[in-house]
Amino acid sequence: MANNALPATHGILVDSHVHFHNPAHAMGDLRQAAVAFAAAGGSEATGVVMLAERAGYDVFQQLHSQLSPTWELNSLWFWHGNQRLLVVAGRQIVTSEGLEILGLATRLPLPDGLPADQVLARLDDADAIIVLPWGVGKWLGRRGKIVDGLLERARPGRLFLGDNGGRPNWWTVPQFSRGVPILAGSDPLPLPGSSRTIGRFGSVIDVQLPEYTPAARLKCALRDPATRISTYGRLAPSLRFIADQARLRFLRKQLEPA
């Protein structure tokens, strides 16, 4: 269960599901995220922003000229005063079955519309951190059975489930009780003001990140069965969840062709 209080021993705070819906505001969103990470873990806490960019987006490439490089192609450092944030590249892919899959810590360009098994295989070959993110209604019925099948066929330690701060606190997820590691993230919606949620909900991992190869170290820690992954932040109250869903429906209706 999510908890606002951090464990006594902790290394980094990881928001494992981040979208920058407006690329022009990415630097401002990072500054805002730094404030959120500091509020959750203290001013010396290292925050990690793991991008899950949709088709047509490449904000990570845009940030290259504005952030500090590492020796890796998939990570950049951002400093906000004394606050250090790691920005890690990643993609969100929509499969032919209508499932979302996150390939984190990779620059692999994968198109939407491929079968889920093929997406998982290609991300695994690219050594990505692979996450099946929970979403409203997306793990019910036929798609829920597909998720169950993917979990049964997955190699141990190579597949994660994803929770997000937009899930209402009364919505239980049966798949979360299967013993598969869970990575938490904000998953900001494409709504005005949603970027304020970045850094407010995520995972706590006790690991120290080196300056030059931080994403590689993070991947090793996440895959290590001995690593304890806990969740910080709060799930969505009912009123916020209902309001967000109503705003999303209104936005989609506005975008429908007349």
matplotlib code that plots the C-alpha trace (Angstrom):
import matplotlib.pyplot as plt

x = [0.0, 1.2, 2.6, 3.7, 6.4, 9.7, 11.6, 14.5, 17.0, 16.5, 18.5, 16.4, 12.8, 11.7, 8.6, 8.5, 5.7, 6.2, 4.8, 5.7, 2.5, 3.8, 7.4, 7.8, 7.2, 9.5, 12.2, 9.5, 8.0, 11.4, 11.8, 8.3, 9.2, 12.3, 10.2, 7.8, 10.7, 12.2, 8.8, 8.6, 12.2, 14.0, 16.2, 19.1, 17.0, 17.8, 14.7, 14.4, 12.1, 11.5, 10.0, 7.3, 7.1, 4.3, 4.5, 5.5, 7.2, 11.0, 11.3, 14.4, 16.3, 15.2, 16.5, 20.0, 21.2, 19.8, 20.8, 24.1, 25.2, 26.3, 28.3, 25.0, 22.7, 19.5, 20.2, 20.8, 21.3, 19.2, 20.1, 17.7, 19.8, 21.2, 18.5, 19.7, 17.3, 18.1, 16.1, 15.9, 14.6, 11.7, 8.8, 5.1, 3.8, 0.2, -0.1, -2.5, -4.6, -5.0, -2.6, 0.0, 3.5, 6.4, 9.9, 12.0, 15.7, 15.8, 15.9, 14.5, 11.9, 9.0, 5.8, 2.3, 0.2, 2.5, 1.3, 2.1, 4.3, 6.4, 6.7, 7.9, 10.5, 11.9, 12.1, 13.8, 16.4, 17.0, 17.6, 14.7, 12.9, 9.5, 6.4, 2.7, 1.1, -2.3, -5.0, -8.6, -10.5, -7.5, -7.0, -10.6, -12.3, -10.4, -7.4, -7.2, -6.8, -4.1, -2.2, -2.5, -1.1, 1.8, 2.6, 2.5, 4.9, 7.4, 10.9, 11.5, 12.8, 12.2, 8.6, 7.2, 3.7, 3.0, 0.8, 0.0, -1.2, -4.4, -5.8, -8.5, -7.7, -10.8, -9.9, -8.1, -6.0, -5.9, -2.7, -0.8, -1.1, 0.7, 4.2, 5.4, 7.5, 5.5, 6.9, 4.9, 4.6, 2.5, 1.3, 0.2, -3.0, -3.2, -5.0, -4.1, -2.1, -1.5, 2.3, 2.2, 1.7, 5.2, 7.4, 4.5, 3.9, 6.5, 8.9, 11.6, 14.8, 17.9, 20.6, 23.4, 23.6, 27.0, 27.6, 28.4, 26.4, 23.3, 20.7, 22.7, 23.0, 19.3, 18.4, 20.6, 19.1, 15.5, 16.2, 18.0, 15.6, 17.2, 16.2, 13.2, 10.9, 8.3, 5.8, 5.6, 2.8, -1.0, -3.5, -6.2, -9.2, -12.5, -13.5, -10.3, -10.6, -14.1, -13.2, -10.2, -12.3, -15.0, -12.4, -10.8, -14.2, -15.0, -11.6, -12.0, -15.5, -14.1, -11.4, -13.9, -14.6, -17.8]
y = [0.0, 3.5, 5.4, 9.0, 8.2, 6.9, 4.0, 5.0, 3.7, 4.7, 5.6, 6.9, 7.8, 6.5, 7.8, 5.0, 6.3, 9.8, 11.6, 15.1, 15.9, 19.4, 19.1, 22.9, 22.7, 19.8, 21.8, 23.5, 20.1, 18.8, 21.7, 21.0, 17.3, 18.2, 20.0, 17.0, 14.5, 16.8, 17.0, 13.2, 12.3, 15.4, 17.9, 15.5, 12.7, 11.6, 11.4, 9.4, 10.4, 7.3, 8.5, 6.5, 8.4, 7.7, 7.4, 10.7, 12.0, 12.2, 14.7, 12.9, 13.8, 17.4, 17.5, 16.3, 19.9, 21.2, 18.5, 16.9, 13.8, 10.5, 7.7, 6.1, 6.8, 6.5, 8.7, 12.4, 14.3, 17.4, 19.6, 21.9, 23.7, 20.8, 18.4, 15.8, 14.1, 11.3, 11.4, 8.0, 7.4, 5.0, 4.2, 3.4, 1.0, 0.1, -3.5, -4.9, -6.2, -2.7, -3.2, -0.7, -1.8, 0.3, -0.2, 1.8, 2.6, 2.1, 4.2, 1.3, 2.7, 0.3, 1.1, 0.6, -2.2, -5.2, -8.3, -8.1, -11.2, -9.6, -6.3, -8.1, -10.2, -7.1, -5.1, -8.0, -8.3, -4.6, -5.1, -2.7, -2.7, -4.0, -2.9, -3.8, -0.6, -0.7, 1.5, 2.2, -0.7, -2.0, -5.2, -6.3, -9.0, -10.2, -7.9, -9.1, -12.7, -11.6, -9.9, -13.1, -15.1, -12.7, -13.0, -16.8, -16.9, -14.2, -15.1, -14.5, -11.0, -9.7, -8.3, -5.8, -4.6, -0.9, 1.0, 4.7, 7.5, 7.9, 4.6, 5.2, 3.9, 1.6, -0.2, -3.5, -5.1, -9.0, -9.1, -7.1, -10.1, -12.5, -11.8, -9.9, -6.8, -3.6, -0.3, 2.8, 6.0, 9.1, 8.5, 12.1, 12.4, 14.6, 17.3, 20.8, 20.8, 17.0, 17.5, 18.6, 14.9, 13.9, 12.8, 12.6, 8.8, 6.2, 3.6, 3.7, 1.7, 1.5, 1.9, 4.4, 5.6, 6.3, 9.5, 7.9, 4.7, 5.3, 3.6, 0.4, 0.3, 1.1, -1.8, -4.2, -3.2, -3.5, -7.0, -8.2, -10.3, -9.0, -5.4, -4.2, -2.0, -0.1, 2.6, 6.2, 8.7, 8.5, 6.9, 9.1, 10.0, 9.1, 12.7, 13.3, 10.1, 10.8, 14.4, 13.3, 10.7, 13.2, 15.7, 13.0, 12.0, 15.7, 16.2, 13.1, 14.2, 17.6, 15.9, 13.7, 14.8, 16.7]
z = [0.0, -0.8, 2.1, 2.5, 4.9, 3.5, 5.1, 7.4, 4.9, 1.3, -1.7, -4.5, -5.4, -8.8, -10.8, -13.3, -15.5, -16.8, -19.8, -20.9, -22.8, -23.7, -24.8, -24.6, -20.9, -20.1, -18.3, -16.1, -15.4, -14.3, -11.9, -10.5, -10.2, -8.2, -5.7, -5.5, -4.9, -2.3, -0.5, -0.5, 0.4, 1.6, -0.3, -0.6, -2.1, -5.7, -7.9, -11.0, -13.9, -16.1, -19.4, -21.1, -24.4, -26.8, -30.6, -32.1, -29.0, -28.3, -25.5, -24.2, -27.4, -27.0, -23.4, -24.5, -25.1, -21.8, -19.3, -18.2, -20.1, -18.7, -20.5, -21.4, -24.4, -22.2, -19.2, -18.4, -15.1, -14.1, -11.3, -9.4, -6.8, -4.7, -5.9, -8.4, -10.8, -13.2, -16.5, -18.1, -21.7, -22.4, -24.6, -24.2, -26.8, -27.5, -28.7, -31.3, -28.3, -27.0, -24.0, -23.0, -22.4, -21.1, -22.2, -19.7, -19.9, -23.7, -26.8, -28.9, -31.4, -31.4, -33.4, -32.0, -33.2, -32.7, -30.7, -27.0, -27.1, -29.9, -28.1, -24.9, -26.9, -28.6, -25.5, -23.7, -26.5, -26.0, -22.2, -21.3, -18.0, -19.1, -17.3, -17.8, -16.4, -14.8, -16.4, -15.8, -17.3, -19.3, -17.3, -17.3, -19.5, -22.6, -21.9, -18.3, -19.5, -21.9, -19.0, -17.0, -19.8, -20.3, -16.6, -16.7, -19.6, -18.5, -17.5, -13.7, -13.0, -16.5, -16.2, -13.8, -13.1, -12.9, -10.4, -10.8, -8.6, -10.6, -9.4, -6.8, -3.3, -3.4, -6.7, -6.0, -8.7, -8.4, -10.5, -7.9, -5.5, -7.8, -6.4, -9.5, -8.6, -8.8, -10.0, -9.2, -11.1, -11.6, -15.2, -15.7, -17.8, -20.9, -18.9, -17.8, -14.5, -14.6, -14.8, -11.1, -10.2, -11.5, -8.6, -6.1, -6.5, -7.1, -5.8, -3.2, -3.9, -1.7, -4.3, -5.0, -8.6, -10.1, -12.0, -15.4, -15.6, -13.5, -15.7, -15.9, -12.1, -11.7, -14.0, -12.1, -8.8, -10.1, -11.3, -8.2, -6.1, -3.0, -3.8, -1.7, -3.8, -1.8, -2.8, -1.6, -2.2, -2.1, -4.4, -5.9, -3.7, -5.1, -6.0, -7.9, -9.8, -10.8, -11.8, -13.9, -15.7, -16.5, -17.8, -20.0, -21.5, -22.2, -23.8, -26.0, -27.1, -28.0, -30.2, -32.1, -35.7, -36.1]

ax = plt.figure().add_subplot(projection="3d")
ax.plot(x, y, z, "-o")
ax.set_aspect("equal")
plt.show()
